[in-house]
Amino acid sequence: MRRTRLVFSGSGGQGVITAAIILAEAAVIHEGMNATQSQSYGAAARGGATRSDVIISEREIDFPVVTQPNILVCLTQQAYSSFAPEIRPGGTLLTDEKFVETTRKVDARQIELPMYQSVMDTIGKPIVFNICVLGALLGITGVVESESVMKAIEERVPRDFVEMNKEALNIGIELGRPYNL
């Protein structure tokens, strides 16, 4: 497996950092890979700009910062405007069609999905939007197994919310599967 460099970006309150942590935990704890996860956010935690970098590799990771992500997830227009130019040529750029209008020309495969609307139509609660995004990422890339992510979710979220998160993950996987690499 080659090294996968991911950037999750959006605004505070969207669960960007939580999704990145769950992905990194799934890779390390449940698949025995190496992973790093780091985050940064604007002055206003809820509503401010948020970014989380994840590197997943079977080999050691010497430098934990992502400079040219293979995979970039942008959940706000501001995140898209700020980070789209950083994507590695040939990478994958995932956006939600409700929050981001893809206007830049980048040397990447741009995938716009109705993740937020699908969560609202099916579950009716935006709290699991981030897990749907994570599911779409898995459906597109298969960077880790969905079972590993589900185990990480079960260990991280309150028991009463596990089924709702599982449903959101599956919605995302189904949205992303037609774009599978």
N, CA and C of each residue as an Amber inpcrd file, in Angstrom:
protein
   543
   0.8460000  -1.1930000   0.0000000   0.0000000   0.0000000   0.0000000
   0.8770000   1.2370000   0.0000000   0.5050000   2.1730000  -0.8090000
   1.2370000   3.4330000  -0.7810000   0.7150000   4.2990000   0.3590000
   1.4140000   5.3340000   0.6150000   1.0260000   6.2830000   1.6560000
  -0.1590000   7.1140000   1.1550000  -1.1660000   7.2620000   1.9950000
  -2.3250000   8.0700000   1.6500000  -2.3390000   9.2970000   2.5360000
  -2.4050000  10.4620000   1.9050000  -2.4260000  11.7430000   2.6180000
  -3.8000000  12.3740000   2.4100000  -4.4970000  12.6280000   3.5120000
  -5.8500000  13.1720000   3.4340000  -5.9410000  14.4760000   4.1940000
  -6.7670000  15.3720000   3.7030000  -7.1090000  16.5880000   4.4320000
  -8.6280000  16.6680000   4.4830000  -9.1640000  16.7830000   5.6890000
 -10.5760000  17.0490000   5.9160000 -10.6720000  18.5260000   6.2670000
 -11.5520000  19.2730000   5.6040000 -11.6630000  20.6980000   5.9020000
 -13.1180000  21.1250000   5.8730000 -13.4160000  22.1170000   6.6880000
 -14.7730000  22.6300000   6.7740000 -14.8250000  23.7030000   7.8320000
 -15.9150000  23.7060000   8.6090000 -16.0280000  24.6790000   9.6910000
 -16.3130000  23.9500000  10.9920000 -15.9910000  24.6330000  12.0910000
 -16.2200000  24.0680000  13.4110000 -17.6810000  23.6840000  13.5850000
 -17.9200000  22.5300000  14.1690000 -19.2710000  22.0560000  14.3830000
 -19.7320000  21.0450000  13.3450000 -18.9760000  20.9010000  12.2460000
 -19.3440000  19.9230000  11.2200000 -18.8160000  18.5250000  11.5210000
 -17.9660000  18.3810000  12.5100000 -17.4280000  17.0630000  12.8400000
 -16.2390000  16.6510000  11.9970000 -15.5840000  17.6240000  11.3710000
 -14.4320000  17.3560000  10.5150000 -13.3260000  16.6350000  11.2950000
 -12.9980000  17.1570000  12.4610000 -11.9190000  16.5720000  13.2610000
 -12.3150000  15.1930000  13.7680000 -13.5540000  15.0390000  14.2090000
 -14.0160000  13.7360000  14.6910000 -13.9190000  12.6870000  13.5880000
 -14.3300000  13.0270000  12.3760000 -14.2550000  12.0870000  11.2560000
 -12.8050000  11.6760000  11.0000000 -11.8920000  12.6320000  11.0490000
 -10.4730000  12.3370000  10.8220000  -9.9100000  11.4410000  11.9180000
 -10.2960000  11.7020000  13.1570000  -9.8310000  10.8730000  14.2710000
 -10.3470000   9.4510000  14.1250000 -11.6090000   9.3000000  13.7850000
 -12.1890000   7.9590000  13.6080000 -11.4620000   7.2080000  12.5000000
 -11.1720000   7.8750000  11.3930000 -10.4530000   7.2370000  10.2960000
  -9.0630000   6.7830000  10.7380000  -8.3350000   7.6540000  11.4200000
  -6.9880000   7.3060000  11.8860000  -7.0430000   6.1500000  12.8930000
  -8.0030000   6.1880000  13.8050000  -8.1430000   5.0960000  14.7740000
  -8.4800000   3.7770000  14.0830000  -9.3450000   3.8170000  13.0840000
  -9.6920000   2.5990000  12.3460000  -8.4470000   1.9980000  11.6980000
  -7.6130000   2.8530000  11.1100000  -6.4020000   2.3790000  10.4380000
  -5.4140000   1.7600000  11.4290000  -5.2100000   2.4320000  12.5590000
  -4.1980000   1.9850000  13.5220000  -4.7000000   0.8070000  14.3610000
  -5.8390000   0.9890000  15.0080000  -6.3100000   0.0120000  15.9870000
  -6.8770000  -1.2440000  15.3210000  -7.5970000  -1.0700000  14.2220000
  -8.3200000  -2.1970000  13.6550000  -7.7020000  -2.7770000  12.3910000
  -6.7120000  -2.0760000  11.8110000  -6.0660000  -2.6170000  10.6170000
  -4.5490000  -2.7110000  10.7490000  -4.0120000  -2.2950000  11.8820000
  -2.5870000  -2.4500000  12.1410000  -1.6750000  -1.5950000  11.2780000
  -2.1910000  -0.5200000  10.7280000  -1.3660000   0.3780000   9.9180000
  -0.8250000   1.5080000  10.7920000   0.0140000   2.3060000  10.2170000
   0.4880000   3.5150000  10.8860000  -0.3740000   4.6810000  10.4160000
  -0.6430000   5.6120000  11.3240000  -1.4150000   6.7880000  10.9530000
  -1.0540000   7.9410000  11.8620000  -1.1500000   9.1350000  11.3130000
  -1.0350000  10.3470000  12.1100000  -2.2740000  11.1780000  11.8330000
  -2.6550000  11.9660000  12.8240000  -3.8000000  12.8620000  12.6680000
  -3.4610000  14.1360000  13.4060000  -3.6150000  15.2660000  12.7400000
  -3.3910000  16.5590000  13.3870000  -4.5020000  17.4870000  12.9400000
  -4.6900000  18.5610000  13.6860000  -5.8020000  19.4540000  13.3800000
  -5.4440000  20.9010000  13.6550000  -6.1800000  21.7670000  12.9950000
  -6.0720000  23.2070000  13.2590000  -7.4390000  23.8040000  13.0230000
  -7.7220000  24.8570000  13.7490000  -9.0150000  25.5100000  13.5910000
  -8.8810000  26.9770000  13.9120000  -9.8300000  27.7520000  13.3750000
  -9.8180000  29.1970000  13.5370000 -10.1400000  29.6140000  14.9540000
 -10.1110000  30.9040000  15.1900000 -10.3220000  31.4640000  16.5280000
 -11.6780000  31.0770000  17.1090000 -12.6850000  31.0300000  16.2900000
 -14.0140000  30.6300000  16.7680000 -14.1710000  29.1430000  16.4710000
 -14.1060000  28.3110000  17.5030000 -14.1460000  26.8640000  17.3020000
 -15.3930000  26.4370000  16.5330000 -16.5570000  26.8660000  16.9540000
 -17.7830000  26.4980000  16.2420000 -18.0510000  27.5680000  15.1940000
 -17.9580000  27.1670000  13.9370000 -18.1960000  28.1000000  12.8460000
 -16.9150000  28.6150000  12.2140000 -15.7800000  28.4720000  12.8840000
 -14.5070000  28.8960000  12.3120000 -13.9490000  27.8280000  11.3810000
 -12.9500000  28.1830000  10.6110000 -12.3210000  27.2420000   9.6880000
 -11.6690000  26.0940000  10.4530000 -11.8080000  24.8970000   9.9350000
 -11.2660000  23.6990000  10.5640000 -10.5600000  22.8610000   9.5120000
  -9.4300000  22.2880000   9.9040000  -8.6770000  21.4010000   9.0190000
  -8.0740000  20.2830000   9.8520000  -8.1350000  19.0860000   9.3220000
  -7.4980000  17.9590000   9.9800000  -6.7420000  17.1530000   8.9320000
  -5.4690000  16.8960000   9.1960000  -4.6130000  16.1210000   8.3030000
  -4.5080000  14.6940000   8.8130000  -4.5940000  13.7380000   7.9050000
  -4.4350000  12.3260000   8.2470000  -3.4790000  11.7080000   7.2370000
  -2.5200000  10.9590000   7.7380000  -1.6330000  10.1730000   6.8820000
  -1.7950000   8.7250000   7.3180000  -2.0220000   7.8370000   6.3600000
  -2.1520000   6.4120000   6.6320000  -1.1240000   5.6900000   5.7730000
  -0.3580000   4.7980000   6.4100000   0.6880000   4.0980000   5.6860000
   0.9980000   2.7740000   6.3660000   1.4730000   1.8160000   5.5780000
   1.9490000   0.5600000   6.1640000   3.3680000   0.7240000   6.6940000
   4.0500000   1.7600000   6.2430000   5.4130000   2.0340000   6.7080000
   5.4140000   3.1640000   7.7210000   6.5680000   3.4230000   8.3200000
   6.6890000   4.5180000   9.2810000   6.3770000   5.8530000   8.6160000
   5.8570000   6.7540000   9.4200000   5.5410000   8.0970000   8.9430000
   6.5200000   9.0440000   9.6200000   7.3720000   9.6680000   8.8180000
   8.4150000  10.5260000   9.3770000   7.9600000  11.9690000   9.5860000
   7.0420000  12.4270000   8.7800000   6.6260000  13.8360000   8.8380000
   5.1010000  13.8760000   8.8610000   4.4870000  14.3370000   9.9600000
   3.0370000  14.2010000  10.1300000   2.1630000  15.2690000   9.4750000
   2.7340000  16.1630000   8.6880000   1.9500000  17.2290000   8.0800000
   1.6950000  16.9030000   6.6120000   0.4770000  17.1040000   6.1610000
   0.1160000  16.8610000   4.7640000   0.3300000  18.1480000   3.9790000
   1.2020000  18.0850000   2.9590000   1.4460000  19.2560000   2.1310000
   0.7310000  19.1580000   0.7920000   0.6160000  17.9840000   0.2260000
  -0.1220000  17.7810000  -1.0240000  -0.9980000  16.5470000  -0.8420000
  -2.2460000  16.7400000  -0.4020000  -3.0900000  15.5690000  -0.1300000
  -3.4720000  14.8060000  -1.3970000  -3.5000000  13.4730000  -1.2710000
  -4.0530000  12.6310000  -2.3320000  -5.5650000  12.7850000  -2.3480000
  -6.1280000  12.9750000  -1.1450000  -7.5670000  13.0910000  -0.9760000
  -7.8460000  14.3510000  -0.1700000  -8.7160000  15.1860000  -0.7000000
  -9.0990000  16.4200000  -0.0340000 -10.6180000  16.4450000   0.0930000
 -11.0950000  16.6370000   1.3250000 -12.5210000  16.7510000   1.5970000
 -12.7810000  18.1960000   2.0150000 -13.6400000  18.8990000   1.2740000
 -13.9850000  20.2840000   1.5890000 -15.4850000  20.3740000   1.8350000
 -15.8510000  20.8220000   3.0360000 -17.2660000  20.8820000   3.3970000
 -17.8090000  22.3010000   3.4950000 -16.9920000  23.2990000   3.1740000
 -17.4550000  24.6830000   3.0730000 -16.7910000  25.3240000   1.8650000
 -17.4000000  26.4120000   1.3970000 -16.8260000  27.1460000   0.2640000
 -15.4670000  27.7260000   0.6380000 -15.3560000  28.2040000   1.8690000
 -14.0780000  28.7700000   2.3200000 -12.9800000  27.7050000   2.3170000
 -13.2990000  26.5080000   2.7880000 -12.3160000  25.4270000   2.7880000
 -11.9080000  25.0890000   1.3570000 -12.8820000  25.0230000   0.4780000
 -12.6030000  24.7240000  -0.9260000 -11.6900000  25.7860000  -1.5340000
 -12.0220000  27.0470000  -1.3090000 -11.2080000  28.1340000  -1.8590000
  -9.7920000  28.1150000  -1.3020000  -9.6590000  27.7890000  -0.0340000
  -8.3410000  27.7940000   0.6190000  -7.4760000  26.5930000   0.2470000
  -8.0720000  25.3930000   0.2020000  -7.2590000  24.1820000   0.1240000
  -7.2450000  23.4880000  -1.2320000  -8.1930000  23.7710000  -2.1090000
  -8.2250000  23.0930000  -3.4110000  -6.9020000  23.2100000  -4.1810000
  -6.2130000  24.3480000  -4.1410000  -4.9500000  24.4330000  -4.8770000
  -3.8500000  23.5030000  -4.3490000  -4.0270000  22.9770000  -3.1360000
  -2.9910000  22.1340000  -2.5400000  -3.0390000  20.6750000  -2.9860000
  -4.1270000  20.2430000  -3.6080000  -4.3010000  18.8220000  -3.9010000
  -3.2270000  18.3150000  -4.8570000  -2.7760000  17.1140000  -4.5960000
  -1.7750000  16.4620000  -5.4320000  -2.3830000  16.2060000  -6.8200000
  -1.6460000  16.4700000  -7.8850000  -2.1620000  16.1840000  -9.2260000
  -2.6340000  14.7300000  -9.3230000  -3.8470000  14.5630000  -9.8590000
  -4.4160000  13.2250000  -9.9770000  -5.1600000  12.7620000  -8.7380000
  -5.2320000  13.6180000  -7.7120000  -5.8940000  13.2510000  -6.4640000
  -7.4080000  13.2690000  -6.5790000  -8.0600000  13.1190000  -5.4380000
  -9.5170000  13.1130000  -5.3710000  -9.9810000  14.2310000  -4.4570000
 -10.9060000  15.0390000  -4.9520000 -11.4660000  16.1560000  -4.2050000
 -12.9480000  15.8790000  -3.9960000 -13.3550000  15.7140000  -2.7340000
 -14.7380000  15.4060000  -2.3910000 -15.3900000  16.6100000  -1.7390000
 -16.5510000  17.0090000  -2.2630000 -17.3030000  18.1280000  -1.7020000
 -18.7720000  17.7410000  -1.5630000 -19.4750000  18.4970000  -0.7270000
 -20.9140000  18.3380000  -0.6040000 -21.5680000  19.3900000  -1.4830000
 -22.4820000  18.9560000  -2.3320000 -23.0570000  19.8880000  -3.3110000
 -23.8980000  20.9920000  -2.6880000 -24.3620000  20.8260000  -1.4470000
 -25.1450000  21.8740000  -0.7870000 -24.2590000  23.0390000  -0.3280000
 -23.0510000  22.7380000   0.0950000 -22.1970000  23.7510000   0.7230000
 -21.0750000  24.2850000  -0.1570000 -20.7490000  23.5770000  -1.2290000
 -19.5890000  23.9600000  -2.0420000 -19.9500000  23.9750000  -3.5190000
 -19.6160000  25.0780000  -4.1620000 -19.7190000  25.1590000  -5.6170000
 -18.3010000  25.0430000  -6.1640000 -18.0310000  23.9770000  -6.8820000
 -16.6790000  23.7530000  -7.3990000 -16.4670000  24.6200000  -8.6350000
 -15.6510000  25.6290000  -8.4710000 -15.4010000  26.5880000  -9.5390000
 -13.9560000  26.5770000 -10.0110000 -13.0670000  26.0650000  -9.2010000
 -11.6450000  26.0550000  -9.5640000 -11.3380000  24.8860000 -10.4840000
 -10.4010000  25.1050000 -11.3490000  -9.9050000  24.0170000 -12.1820000
  -8.6590000  23.4660000 -11.4860000  -8.7660000  22.2490000 -11.0150000
  -7.6260000  21.6030000 -10.3740000  -7.3620000  20.2930000 -11.0910000
  -6.1220000  19.8370000 -11.0270000  -5.7440000  18.5770000 -11.6610000
  -6.0970000  17.4400000 -10.7020000  -7.3980000  17.2520000 -10.5130000
  -7.8790000  16.2110000  -9.6110000  -9.2780000  15.8040000 -10.0450000
  -9.6740000  14.6560000  -9.6000000 -11.0350000  14.1940000  -9.8430000
 -11.9380000  14.8510000  -8.8010000 -12.8510000  15.6970000  -9.2390000
 -13.7500000  16.3960000  -8.3280000 -15.0810000  15.6510000  -8.2570000
 -15.4480000  15.2600000  -7.0390000 -16.6820000  14.5210000  -6.8270000
 -17.5740000  15.3400000  -5.9000000 -18.7400000  15.6930000  -6.4030000
 -19.7170000  16.4590000  -5.6310000 -20.8820000  15.5280000  -5.3130000
 -21.1620000  15.3250000  -4.0240000 -22.2290000  14.4070000  -3.6200000
 -23.2370000  15.1110000  -2.7120000 -24.4800000  14.6530000  -2.7250000
 -25.5110000  15.2280000  -1.8590000 -25.5070000  14.5800000  -0.4680000
 -24.3900000  14.6250000   0.2070000 -24.2520000  13.9270000   1.4900000
 -25.1460000  14.5300000   2.5590000 -25.0920000  15.8340000   2.7150000
 -25.9030000  16.4860000   3.7410000 -27.3860000  16.2370000   3.4910000
 -27.8300000  16.4420000   2.2730000 -29.2450000  16.2640000   1.9550000
 -29.6760000  14.8140000   2.1570000 -28.8180000  13.8700000   1.8200000
 -29.1400000  12.4540000   2.0100000 -29.3110000  12.1230000   3.4800000
 -28.4580000  12.6870000   4.3310000 -28.5800000  12.4790000   5.7780000
 -29.8860000  13.0850000   6.2790000 -30.1820000  14.2850000   5.8500000
 -31.4000000  14.9500000   6.3070000 -32.6480000  14.2240000   5.8160000
 -32.6410000  13.7490000   4.5770000 -33.7950000  13.0360000   4.0340000
 -34.0310000  11.6980000   4.7230000 -32.9530000  11.0060000   5.0760000
 -33.0750000   9.6590000   5.6260000 -33.1230000   9.6400000   7.1480000
 -32.2280000  10.4040000   7.7820000 -32.0940000  10.3640000   9.2380000
 -32.7440000  11.5790000   9.8950000 -32.6380000  12.7240000   9.2410000
 -33.2590000  13.9390000   9.7550000 -32.4590000  14.6750000  10.8060000
 -31.2250000  14.2560000  11.0380000 -30.3740000  14.9080000  12.0360000
 -28.9980000  15.1780000  11.4330000 -28.5860000  16.4510000  11.3930000
 -27.3000000  16.7740000  10.7750000 -26.0900000  16.3350000  11.5960000
 -26.3010000  15.8720000  12.8040000 -25.1840000  15.5050000  13.6750000
 -24.3190000  14.3820000  13.0880000 -24.8680000  13.5670000  12.1800000
 -24.1000000  12.4640000  11.5990000 -23.6350000  12.7580000  10.1660000
 -23.7270000  14.0080000   9.7600000 -23.2480000  14.4120000   8.4360000
 -21.7910000  14.0030000   8.2410000 -20.9550000  14.2200000   9.2560000
 -19.5320000  13.8870000   9.1440000 -19.3020000  12.3930000   8.9100000
 -20.1400000  11.5700000   9.4960000 -19.9820000  10.1230000   9.3290000
 -20.4170000   9.7130000   7.9200000 -21.4180000  10.3750000   7.3830000
 -21.8090000  10.1450000   5.9920000 -20.6610000  10.5190000   5.0590000
 -20.0070000  11.6370000   5.3390000 -18.8520000  12.0680000   4.5350000
 -17.7550000  11.0060000   4.6100000 -17.5080000  10.5110000   5.8040000
 -16.4970000   9.4640000   5.9840000 -16.8850000   8.2170000   5.1870000
 -18.1710000   7.8620000   5.2040000 -18.6380000   6.7200000   4.4200000
 -18.4330000   6.9300000   2.9270000 -18.7300000   8.1350000   2.4360000
 -18.5170000   8.4310000   1.0190000 -17.0470000   8.2740000   0.6620000
 -16.1920000   8.7540000   1.5320000 -14.7500000   8.6130000   1.3210000
 -14.3600000   7.1390000   1.2160000 -14.9240000   6.3100000   2.0810000
 -14.6380000   4.8680000   2.0290000 -15.1840000   4.2510000   0.7510000
 -16.3950000   4.6520000   0.3600000 -16.9770000   4.1230000  -0.8690000
 -16.1580000   4.4750000  -2.0990000 -15.5650000   5.6510000  -2.0900000
 -14.7630000   6.1140000  -3.2250000 -13.3760000   5.4870000  -3.2270000
 -12.7230000   5.4580000  -2.0680000 -11.3010000   5.0970000  -2.0210000
 -10.9940000   3.7300000  -1.4200000 -11.8160000   3.2580000  -0.4930000
 -11.4910000   2.0170000   0.1990000 -10.2130000   2.1130000   1.0020000
  -9.8750000   3.3110000   1.4690000  -8.6100000   3.5340000   2.1820000
  -8.4850000   2.6400000   3.4160000  -9.5930000   2.3640000   4.0740000
  -9.6710000   1.3580000   5.1360000 -11.0080000   0.6300000   4.9630000
 -11.1680000  -0.4750000   5.6660000 -12.4090000  -1.2430000   5.5860000
 -13.5180000  -0.5480000   6.3760000 -14.7260000  -0.6000000   5.8570000
 -15.8500000   0.0260000   6.5490000 -16.0900000  -0.6100000   7.9180000
 -15.8070000  -1.9060000   8.0510000 -15.9710000  -2.5760000   9.3390000
 -15.0330000  -1.9850000  10.3910000 -13.8380000  -1.6120000   9.9720000
 -12.8740000  -1.0020000  10.8910000 -13.3670000   0.3530000  11.3610000
 -13.9360000   1.1290000  10.4510000 -14.4810000   2.4420000  10.8090000
 -15.6630000   2.2560000  11.7530000 -16.5050000   1.2790000  11.4800000
 -17.6670000   1.0540000  12.3440000 -17.2270000   0.6670000  13.7500000
 -16.1840000  -0.1380000  13.8670000 -15.6670000  -0.4970000  15.1940000
 -15.1460000   0.7450000  15.9180000 -14.4480000   1.6220000  15.1870000
 -13.9410000   2.8540000  15.7950000 -15.0980000   3.7480000  16.2400000
 -16.1560000   3.7960000  15.4450000 -17.3400000   4.5740000  15.8180000
 -17.9520000   4.0080000  17.0910000 -18.1040000   2.6940000  17.1500000
 -18.7040000   2.0480000  18.3200000 -17.9180000   2.3460000  19.5970000
 -16.6110000   2.4970000  19.4600000 -15.7630000   2.7830000  20.6230000
 -15.7750000   4.2610000  21.0000000 -16.2190000   5.1260000  20.0990000
 -16.1130000   6.5660000  20.3150000 -17.4460000   7.2400000  20.6300000
 -18.5450000   6.7630000  20.0840000 -19.8300000   7.4470000  20.2790000
 -20.6670000   6.7430000  21.3470000 -21.5640000   7.4760000  22.0040000
 -22.4530000   6.8470000  22.9860000 -23.2920000   5.7410000  22.3310000
 -23.5440000   4.6990000  23.0790000 -24.2400000   3.5160000  22.5720000
 -25.5790000   3.8540000  21.9020000 -26.2920000   4.8230000  22.4480000
 -27.5970000   5.1940000  21.8850000 -27.5000000   5.7950000  20.4800000
 -26.3060000   6.2070000  20.0610000 -26.1250000   6.8480000  18.7600000
 -25.4120000   5.9650000  17.7380000 -25.0690000   4.7450000  18.1200000
 -24.3180000   3.8610000  17.2200000 -25.1200000   3.5240000  15.9720000
 -26.3840000   3.1670000  16.1050000 -27.1900000   2.7870000  14.9340000
 -27.3540000   3.9550000  13.9600000 -27.5660000   5.1480000  14.4880000
 -27.7090000   6.3220000  13.6300000 -26.3990000   6.5760000  12.8640000
 -25.2680000   6.4130000  13.5310000 -23.9730000   6.5940000  12.8770000
 -23.7370000   5.5030000  11.8320000 -24.1470000   4.2740000  12.1370000
 -23.9990000   3.1720000  11.1810000 -24.8280000   3.4590000   9.9300000
 -26.0390000   3.9570000  10.1160000 -26.8930000   4.2990000   8.9830000
 -26.2610000   5.4020000   8.1420000 -25.7130000   6.4220000   8.7930000
 -25.0550000   7.5220000   8.0720000 -23.8300000   7.0220000   7.3100000
 -23.0510000   6.1380000   7.9260000 -21.8770000   5.5710000   7.2640000
 -22.3060000   4.8180000   6.0080000 -23.3470000   4.0220000   6.1190000
 -23.8260000   3.2460000   4.9660000 -24.3930000   4.1360000   3.8610000
 -25.0720000   5.2100000   4.2270000 -25.5660000   6.1670000   3.2250000
 -24.3820000   6.7150000   2.4300000 -23.3320000   7.1230000   3.1490000
 -22.1520000   7.6630000   2.4930000 -21.4590000   6.6520000   1.5950000
 -21.3220000   5.4180000   2.0790000 -20.6740000   4.3730000   1.2700000
 -21.4300000   4.1880000  -0.0430000 -22.7580000   4.1390000   0.0320000
 -23.5660000   3.9610000  -1.1820000 -23.4410000   5.1610000  -2.1230000
 -23.3550000   6.3700000  -1.5670000 -23.1700000   7.5540000  -2.4150000
 -21.8070000   7.5190000  -3.1140000 -20.7870000   7.0680000  -2.4100000
 -19.4310000   7.0740000  -2.9580000 -19.0850000   5.9030000  -3.8480000
 -19.7600000   4.7850000  -3.6540000 -19.4150000   3.5410000  -4.3690000
 -19.3710000   3.6950000  -5.8950000 -20.2790000   4.4260000  -6.5420000
 -20.1870000   4.5490000  -8.0070000 -18.8990000   5.2300000  -8.4860000
 -18.2200000   5.9170000  -7.6040000 -16.9790000   6.6310000  -7.9650000
 -15.7240000   5.8850000  -7.5120000 -15.9060000   4.6330000  -7.1010000
 -14.8000000   3.8410000  -6.5520000 -13.6140000   3.8340000  -7.5050000
 -12.4400000   4.0790000  -6.9070000 -11.2060000   4.1030000  -7.6980000
 -10.9260000   2.7120000  -8.1690000
